[in-house]
Amino acid sequence: MTETRLRNYWRLSLLSTGSALLMALLLLLGDHGFREREELVNNVATQARLLAANVTAAVVFEDGRTATEIIGTVESSPMILEAAIYRVDGSLMARFQRLNAEVQFGERAPPYGHIYSFDDIKLVTPVELEGRTVGSIALRASMDDLYAELGRVFVSMLLILATSAALGSYVSRKMRLQMVEADNEIERMALYDGVTGLANRHAFELSLTQTLQRHARDKGGSALLFIDVDDFKKVNDLFGHQVGDQVLKAIGDRLTKTLRGADIVARVGGDEFAVILTNTPSPEDVESVAENLVRAGAEPFDTGGVPAHIGFSIGICMIPQDAADLESALRSADLAMYHAKQAGKNTHQFFSAKIGNKARRDLDIEAGLRQALEHDELYVVYQPQRSSRSGRIEGLEALVRWRHPERGIVSPLEFIPVAEEAGLIRDLGRVVLDHVCRDIVELRGSGHVVPPVAVNVSARQVVQEDIGDEILAALNKYGLKPEAIKIELSESVFINQPAAHAQAIGDLAKRGIQIAIDDFGSGNLSLDHLRHLPASVLKIDIRVIRNLPDNAEALALVKGIIAIGHAVGLSLVAEGVESAMQAECLKEAGCDLLQGYHIGLPVRKQDVQLLLELD
């Protein structure tokens, strides 16, 4: 390159850099001016609101002197040129005008809103009392300070532009030398994962799109595998994120070694991987590969100390049988992976029409449930809990029901899991608790003594930071004490994340709310563990009760639960009592309360009133 061409090249570079900086300067100046104007408008609106709050009484009582004194307070705000107070009929009541300022507000109130001009901003806002307009306030603010501020900013930016122009040539020269290296790095970042070195989600979706297009033209098939690493959070929690990244790298290496060279492996999320098994038309071949991957994931991973044990939950979508486009392929594999996790993790699951139908039904239920919460389609029924000795009603359990406007009654077994997955369980629980509190008050108002009502609370509600405040707020709303209700928590709550749940449950108990352990006997909660729980009631699971009285092992188990429960000061409730023989057996075993279809069906509030009258 000759000296002249080199000089022209740098001039062109400097010109392009200077032009870009000038454009940036103008954009920044415009943005700054816009924000300064918005701030000015906000300041004027705030002053108008404060004046409106202070002048309300003066406007209502036609106190012109006070109104004049209040409107005169704007003199302390240099930006205000003119202010006026108008009555509700639009006539002028009081005015402030800065010396030498032009009068622009007349004898009649101008319309509400903002009016911008080059010189000033006008704002007219109503004066309200208890939601009723009793007058209006008009303010006019000067733009002089805004233009002075923009001038100062413009001068500062010109200095920056001059400095930048001096450095532009040097910077642009360096930048151009680095462009090739940067382009290469950007390409690597755009297509490959920085932790594992595998293809990233973008590159994976490009490959999957090509695979789908190929099979749309040609015969044959492939398979898409979504792999979720089970319990990976424990690795990060126990060993830290640096070791976690090492494990992710090892997972990528292990997947690559387990698969063929032609297969595509990618990391598509935090602890999610995806695989395209190319030209694999047979589901049996795919299942064999999936089993090999599950076995590979079950092998421990080195962490430099204690090995990390994880697993793979794999969802499989056959291409093109299960999906013909990118979105449906990803969705199908993801749904299948979700079902693999529900099946106990560390396994694989093929996508099927049944899985797709369930997903669509769950989405339909979720949409309907959101509408049900808005339109009060949910209601509460109550199942009595009777004393095994006296036969009197000593407790009630609140059960939520949903009457869909088109489908009719929707089973709680369907909509409650959907509510938990969709994040609606908190709203659902709030509605149920409000219904229960209101019903208790109405029953008491009819002259009945209402026994404690048990309300079911899910594990996802327990870990809310304000669950205790929310329950007490509902009780206080209806003037009820904590003894009016009991909170039922499934046995699984005390097994999964015991530390986080124990703190929340302990806080509920300290507030005077009784805690009942529901479904006891369905999990692995030890009887010895009961001594350390802030519970007062233990409910024996229906799956234990249903084998009574004929099954000797079930009877021995029930007697053991009752004896130990009493020994640690718990009241025992048997749920699912469906025959007189079961009721008599439980009575002889010493169970305190009985609940089930033999004892009483779930009924609406008005029927509870009849039960209490007959009790």
WOURQUI-V475130 format. One line per field, one symbol per residue. phi: phi as a letter, one per 20 degrees, with the letter a starting at -180 (. if undefined). A space follows every 10 residues. Layout:
phi: ???
//
This chain:
phi: .fffffffff ffffffffff ffffgfffff ffffffffff ffffffffff fffeegffff elefffffff ffffgfdgfe ebbbddffen efdbbccfgm efeceefdff ffpdcdcfeb cdcccfdccl ndfdrbcccc dfefffffff ffffffffff ffffffegff fffffffeff ffffffffff dcffeemffe ffffffffff ffffffedfn bccddeddff mfgffffedn fffgffffff fgffffffef fffddbddag cccccdeflc fegfffffff ffffffffff dfcnbffedc addddccede geadcfffff ffffffffff fffpmlbcbe fbffffffff fffffffffg ffffdleebc dcdfddffee mefdacdece ccdffdenfd fgfeefffff femdffffff ffffgfffff fffffendee fgdedfceff ffeffdffff ffffffgdmd egffccdecf gffeeelgff ffffffffff enefddeelf oecdffffff fdeedcccdf fffeffeeef efffffffff ffffgffdne edcddnfcbf fffffffffn ffccbqffer ffcfgfffgf fffef
//
